[in-house]
């Protein structure tokens, strides 16, 4: 049972990538593999990514998006989001610094 307040945080991977000045378009599909490689390398400067994890993200844009989206939750928990997160009736849209 949860006793404290809860909050839903929305994450938009493309917005997060744009905040970090990284390519944020055309990284899905087979033709997006070279862009995903660059994104995985950039993420590797922020967090540890094992070779098997990198391989999964290279094959699956959805897996890459999931890792990027996790930064929104981290941003809210640590208070390291950019500006004040947008709020709507469903929750916050957060972007990590």
MOKALIN-V653768 format. One record per pair of residues at least 24 apart in sequence whose ideal C-beta (glycine too) atoms are under 10 Angstrom apart, sorted by sequence separation. I is the first residue (numbers start at 1). J is the second residue. D is the distance in Angstrom with one decimal. If there is no record, write none. Layout:
I/J/D  I/J/D
This chain:
34/58/9.9  36/60/8.9  40/64/7.0  43/67/6.4  47/71/8.8  71/95/8.2  72/96/6.5  17/42/8.6  33/58/6.3  36/61/6.5  39/64/6.3  43/68/7.3  46/71/8.0  69/94/9.9  71/96/4.0  13/39/9.5  17/43/9.7  20/46/8.6  32/58/9.9  33/59/8.4  35/61/9.4  39/65/10.0  70/96/9.2  71/97/9.3  36/63/9.6  40/67/8.8  47/74/9.6  33/61/9.3  36/64/5.8  39/67/9.4  43/71/9.0  68/96/9.1  30/59/10.0  32/61/6.4  35/64/9.8  39/68/7.9  28/60/9.3  29/61/7.4  32/64/9.4  28/61/4.0  27/61/6.0  28/62/8.4  28/64/8.9  27/64/7.2  28/65/8.7  27/65/9.0  24/68/9.6  22/68/9.3  17/64/9.7  13/61/9.1  17/65/9.6  20/68/9.2  13/62/9.8  16/65/9.4  46/96/8.9  13/64/7.7  14/65/8.7  17/68/6.6  20/71/9.1  13/65/4.3  16/68/5.3  19/71/9.4  12/65/9.4  13/66/8.4  15/68/9.6  16/69/7.5  11/65/8.6  13/67/8.7  14/68/8.7  16/70/9.8  17/71/10.0  11/66/9.3  13/68/4.1  16/71/5.8  12/68/9.1  13/69/5.5  16/72/6.8  19/75/9.9  11/68/7.6  12/69/7.9  13/70/9.9  15/72/9.0  11/69/3.7  13/71/8.9  10/69/9.1  11/70/7.7  13/72/8.8  16/75/8.8  9/69/9.3  11/71/7.5  12/72/7.9  11/72/3.5  10/72/7.1  11/73/7.2  19/81/9.7  9/72/5.3  19/82/6.1  9/73/5.5  11/75/9.0  9/74/9.7  11/76/9.8  7/73/9.9  9/75/8.1  16/82/9.7  9/76/5.0  15/82/9.8  9/77/8.9  7/76/7.1  7/77/10.0  9/81/9.2  10/85/8.8  20/95/9.1  9/85/7.7  10/86/8.5  19/95/4.8  20/96/8.1  10/87/9.9  18/95/8.6  19/96/7.3  20/97/9.0  7/85/9.7  10/88/8.4  15/93/7.7  16/94/8.9  17/95/9.9  19/97/7.8  15/94/9.5  16/95/5.6  7/87/9.5  8/88/10.0  10/90/7.0  15/95/5.7  16/96/6.3  8/89/10.0  9/90/9.9  10/91/5.7  11/92/9.6  12/93/6.6  8/90/5.9  9/91/5.7  10/92/6.6  11/93/7.7  12/94/9.3  8/91/3.2  9/92/5.1  10/93/4.5  11/94/6.8  12/95/7.9  7/91/5.9  8/92/7.5  9/93/7.8  10/94/7.3  11/95/8.5  6/91/9.4  7/92/6.5  9/94/5.2  11/96/9.3  7/94/9.7
